[in-house]
Amino acid sequence: MTGPGRRLTQQDIAKMAGVSQTMVSLVLNKRGDAAVRIAPETRERVLRVIKETGYVADPAARRLAEGRNRILGVFTYESVFPTESADFYHPFLGGIEECAEEIGCDLLLFTSARAVSGARRKIFNEESRVRLADGCLLLGRTVDREDLARLLAEGIPFVSVGRRDDAGGPVPYVGADYPAAVRTLVERAVALGHRRLAYVGAGTGGESRADRLRGFHEGVAAGGADGLRGFHEGMAAGGVDGRHLPPEAPLEDLVAAGVTAVFVEEYADCVALARAAGERDMEIPRDLSILTLGAFTRPVQADTDFTGFRIPRREMGHRAVKLLAEVLETGGSPQELLPCELIAGSTLAPAPGM
């Protein structure tokens, strides 16, 4: 018997069941192989004592035995709450939390990596605690390449939420298939008679932006057969003109270039462009079709149902946890792209004159 207030131990359970402490540990951890066979009656006797005594294994002891903390870290390169970007990141975090609960892991949000003098956050600094977790999930529109290279070099398990280029080796990630989604939108615009298309956005600064612009150029290049009629260094051959304009490009530039369909990287810029068109008595989409290439990352109010696609943010967060669990078990650098769901919207129509 144990004294009042004293926590039962595996040794106590072993004595009550008439077995060794090692046997109790094997039963608790559901182990047993060719080298260590547990007789069914022995397993049942141990489980009966555990049930009768209400014994609960000490979490720290079990984690030490397993060699894992069952804690997954989440490192964010941008502040995710309670900021204006919270709505953008919430689905990712929701998917991460949901899957972590499914596989029985806790989450640890790393917040000690403060940005200094306007610099971006970095995982590794004098206060870095990334090794407290079994593995880490990286979240952010752009990720520090030095961090990625060091994570790979030091063999720290991680998965990026978002496609990442190699950083001294392949980076494990779950991303959205932006090129395929943008190509499909370009194909739909071309099928409706649009021949002069514009991409408004940075197109650089992160893999997701570069992927969108690449999909645009690929779609333009495959969009027709009337010969080359380009007027900008960003255009692509194939009969449909494609122009790459900066985010602040005024509507006048688009009108002067004869653009009839514009593909906009940032949702907020879609709203601004539609408002500018309204001020010029232009009707969307009769006079100009506007297509959005993702969810908003800046606060904006709009009633317009823009044509575009839905980024599978919750699914990406959920799948990233699954992949991190696989990395912890078997290693490797898995890479997956999830399809985006196209949104018909109301801002794509046949080209004027069609």
Number of C-alpha atoms within 10 A of each C-alpha: 7 9 7 6 6 7 11 18 14 20 15 17 20 19 13 15 20 13 16 13 17 12 21 23 17 15 17 17 13 9 12 13 7 6 6 10 11 16 9 8 9 16 18 14 15 20 18 13 16 21 11 8 12 10 16 13 15 12 10 11 10 15 12 10 12 11 10 14 18 18 17 25 22 22 23 22 20 17 15 17 11 8 10 13 16 16 17 16 20 16 18 21 19 16 19 27 18 15 18 21 11 12 12 9 17 14 17 15 14 16 15 15 19 15 12 9 6 7 8 14 21 20 25 14 11 8 10 14 15 20 11 13 21 20 23 27 23 21 21 17 17 19 25 14 15 14 15 24 17 15 19 19 12 8 10 17 23 28 29 27 26 27 25 22 14 12 17 13 12 16 22 27 26 25 26 24 21 28 22 19 25 29 23 18 25 28 18 17 25 22 14 15 17 23 23 23 26 25 25 24 22 19 20 12 11 17 19 22 20 17 20 28 28 18 21 30 25 20 27 27 20 17 25 18 11 11 11 15 16 17 12 12 9 15 22 23 20 20 19 27 26 32 25 22 20 13 16 12 14 14 15 12 11 20 13 8 13 14 22 25 29 26 26 27 25 20 22 18 20 24 20 16 19 23 15 15 18 12 10 11 10 14 14 18 20 15 19 24 26 25 29 28 28 21 17 17 16 15 13 12 8 13 6 13 12 23 22 28 23 17 21 18 25 19 19 26 29 23 22 31 29 17 24 26 22 15 18 15 9 9 13 15 18 16 18 17 14 16 17 20 12 16 15 14 14 16 21 24 22 20 22 14 7 8
